Amino acid sequence: MTVPFTAVQLAVANFYGVTIETLFDDSRKKPISTYRQVAMVVARRACCLSTTKVGRLFNERDHSTVVHAERVVDRTPELKDAALTIIAKLRGTHDDGWIKAVPFKHRPLPPAHVHRPRTLSQTPKHRLKNLQAQNDGMGRAAPITLPKFPWEP
């Protein structure tokens, strides 16, 4: 389930008590850049966007800026907790049951190199043929299960 980008903007701005314009400002001051880095990570995780798209949304920044923001947030426990709290609040406002099942404090952020599982429309044709060839012995196709994220319960 994805969250709208405008909701991410509002959530991060409210969490830190700043305006949305502050998150998109070109300022390099430490607190403002930290808020922006947390906002980039939350947008990437909650909206399921690529680093390139997140960079474009934040005043045409480069994708490497988003990758750097992820590394900074992953290495700083306070920022990581802030990002996880904001994501939990965002997804908690929508009816998504898995948030309530597992305490979010113990759920790690996924590494930057982990990709979302493909949907059937994104699966290459040669793999689709292999999936269709598998059956349960009675001529019916076996149910197709997509892989889970490593951090999902």
C-alpha positions as CSV (number, residue, x, y, z in Angstrom):
1,M,0.0,0.0,0.0
2,T,1.4,3.4,-1.0
3,V,0.8,6.7,0.7
4,P,0.3,10.0,-1.3
5,F,3.4,12.2,-1.5
6,T,1.4,15.2,-0.1
7,A,0.6,13.2,3.0
8,V,4.4,12.5,3.5
9,Q,5.1,16.3,3.2
10,L,2.5,17.1,5.8
11,A,3.5,14.3,8.2
12,V,7.2,15.3,8.2
13,A,6.5,19.0,8.4
14,N,4.1,18.4,11.4
15,F,6.5,16.0,13.1
16,Y,9.3,18.5,13.0
17,G,7.1,21.7,13.4
18,V,8.3,23.3,10.2
19,T,6.5,24.4,7.0
20,I,6.4,22.3,3.9
21,E,8.3,25.0,2.0
22,T,11.2,24.5,4.5
23,L,11.5,20.8,3.4
24,F,11.9,22.0,-0.3
25,D,14.2,24.9,0.5
26,D,17.8,25.0,-1.0
27,S,19.2,25.7,2.5
28,R,22.2,23.6,3.6
29,K,21.7,24.3,7.3
30,K,22.1,21.1,9.4
31,P,18.5,21.0,10.9
32,I,16.8,21.7,7.6
33,S,18.9,19.3,5.6
34,T,18.2,16.6,8.3
35,Y,14.5,17.2,8.0
36,R,14.8,16.9,4.2
37,Q,16.7,13.7,4.5
38,V,14.1,12.1,6.8
39,A,11.4,13.3,4.4
40,M,13.2,11.7,1.4
41,V,13.5,8.4,3.2
42,V,9.8,8.5,4.3
43,A,8.8,9.3,0.8
44,R,10.9,6.5,-0.6
45,R,9.5,3.9,1.8
46,A,5.9,5.0,2.2
47,C,5.2,6.0,-1.4
48,C,7.3,3.1,-2.9
49,L,9.2,5.5,-5.2
50,S,12.6,5.1,-6.9
51,T,15.5,7.3,-5.8
52,T,15.2,9.2,-9.1
53,K,11.5,10.0,-8.6
54,V,12.1,11.1,-5.0
55,G,14.9,13.3,-6.1
56,R,12.7,14.9,-8.8
57,L,10.0,15.6,-6.2
58,F,12.5,17.4,-4.0
59,N,13.4,20.3,-6.3
60,E,15.0,18.2,-9.0
61,R,17.7,16.8,-6.8
62,D,19.9,14.0,-8.0
63,H,19.2,10.3,-7.1
64,S,22.5,10.1,-5.3
65,T,21.3,12.7,-2.9
66,V,18.4,10.4,-1.9
67,V,20.8,7.4,-1.6
68,H,23.0,9.6,0.7
69,A,19.9,10.5,2.8
70,E,19.0,6.8,3.2
71,R,22.6,6.1,4.4
72,V,22.5,9.0,6.9
73,V,19.1,8.0,8.3
74,D,20.1,4.3,8.5
75,R,23.2,5.2,10.5
76,T,21.6,7.6,12.9
77,P,19.3,5.9,15.4
78,E,17.3,9.1,16.2
79,L,16.6,9.8,12.5
80,K,15.8,6.2,11.9
81,D,13.3,6.1,14.8
82,A,11.8,9.4,13.5
83,A,11.4,7.9,10.0
84,L,9.8,4.7,11.3
85,T,7.4,6.7,13.5
86,I,6.3,8.9,10.6
87,I,5.8,5.9,8.4
88,A,3.8,4.1,11.1
89,K,1.6,7.1,11.5
90,L,1.1,7.4,7.8
91,R,0.2,3.8,7.2
92,G,-1.7,3.6,10.4
93,T,-4.2,6.2,9.1
94,H,-5.0,3.8,6.3
95,D,-6.5,0.4,7.1
96,D,-3.3,-1.6,6.8
97,G,-3.4,-4.4,9.4
98,W,0.2,-5.4,9.5
99,I,1.4,-2.3,11.2
100,K,-0.7,-3.1,14.3
101,A,0.5,-6.7,14.4
102,V,4.2,-6.0,14.8
103,P,5.7,-3.2,16.9
104,F,7.3,-0.8,14.5
105,K,10.2,-0.1,16.8
106,H,11.6,-3.5,16.0
107,R,11.0,-3.4,12.3
108,P,14.3,-2.4,10.5
109,L,14.3,-0.1,7.4
110,P,14.9,-2.2,4.3
111,P,18.3,-1.8,2.7
112,A,18.5,0.5,-0.2
113,H,19.4,-2.3,-2.7
114,V,16.3,-4.4,-2.0
115,H,13.7,-4.0,-4.7
116,R,9.9,-4.5,-4.5
117,P,8.7,-7.8,-5.8
118,R,7.4,-7.7,-9.3
119,T,3.8,-7.9,-10.2
120,L,2.7,-10.3,-12.9
121,S,2.6,-7.6,-15.5
122,Q,6.3,-6.8,-14.8
123,T,7.4,-10.4,-14.9
124,P,9.5,-11.2,-18.0
125,K,7.7,-13.4,-20.6
126,H,10.1,-16.4,-20.2
127,R,9.4,-16.5,-16.5
128,L,5.7,-16.3,-17.1
129,K,5.9,-19.4,-19.4
130,N,7.7,-21.3,-16.6
131,L,5.1,-20.2,-14.1
132,Q,2.3,-21.3,-16.4
133,A,4.0,-24.6,-17.0
134,Q,3.9,-25.5,-13.4
135,N,0.7,-27.1,-12.4
136,D,-0.8,-29.1,-9.6
137,G,-1.0,-32.4,-11.5
138,M,-4.6,-31.9,-12.5
139,G,-4.1,-29.5,-15.3
140,R,-4.7,-26.4,-13.2
141,A,-2.1,-23.8,-12.8
142,A,-0.5,-23.7,-9.4
143,P,-1.2,-20.5,-7.5
144,I,1.5,-17.9,-8.0
145,T,2.9,-16.4,-4.9
146,L,5.1,-13.3,-5.0
147,P,8.1,-13.1,-2.7
148,K,7.7,-11.1,0.5
149,F,9.9,-8.3,1.7
150,P,12.5,-9.6,4.1
151,W,11.2,-7.2,6.8
152,E,7.6,-8.3,6.6
153,P,6.2,-10.7,9.2
